[in-house]
């Protein structure tokens, strides 16, 4: 009789809803971490450095998948369409979740609605540098030079709508000065013309500028961010020189598809922050002048929204729309 009851009850048992994949021990299989740029370079190094340590802490392999193209749009779309189970993550950064949403009116993804913020990794400042052949030793002298030579100075950037472009436009607005913008396809060719005195200034990331600062071929005048960077301690921040609003940095963080379950998000966030406190990580990221910036998932979400708002304001003011 007992056997008949069990057999009779079997269909009902099979009909019970199955526990979602995330409800099982997470993570229990290989994870995918999308980096929205080609392999090599600073962003890729940051992602691989973090994933190597993060995977060990989670007890799973994290495969780094480089998906370049479209200014990060292809990677963003791929991530947004992935299952919201925590097994596909992306390294969101200032371009995908800051400057691109600000300068592209037809962006094929929503940087807020399509993603779940997991946590900040860290950031590096941008540094205002000038041609070392110019008779300029300070930010005040640079502003005076621009006002004395209106329309004669130009600056290079890594491209239209890039952080190097928008940061200099913000500076031009704040200092009431003018420089002609010369966009390049990447930071390397932009530096070539600065070193050749074809342009007079630039606002690159600190890591890209360091070799040229150390060689003495460009002169650093100020850095963005709320505090001086330990690698260039003698270079003041724009904020301490009286330019408010220059706390923006080139940042890197982790996002997942929208709707990550709370338990999965908690596991990912807590372990990521543990990775960021490791002394070996700080030492490794120093190669890209990146300082770890652990924060809560909620605070990271607020940071993204604030960064988009900042760059949207300057893009509208300077009439920058790459999709117009």
Secondary structure by P-SEA (a helix, b strand, c coil): caaaaaaaaaaaaaaccccccccccccccbbbbbcccccccaaaaaaaaaaaaaaaaacbbbbbbbbbcccaaaaaaaaaacccccccccccccccccccccccccccccccccccccccccbbbbbbccccccccccaaaaaaaaaaccccbbbbccccccaaaaaaaaaaaaacbbbbbbbcccaaaaaaaaaaccccccccccccaaaaaaaccccccccccccccccccccccccccccccccccccccccccccccaaaaaaaaaaaaaaaacaaaaaaaccccbbbbbbcaaaaaaaaaaaaaaaaaaaaaacccccc
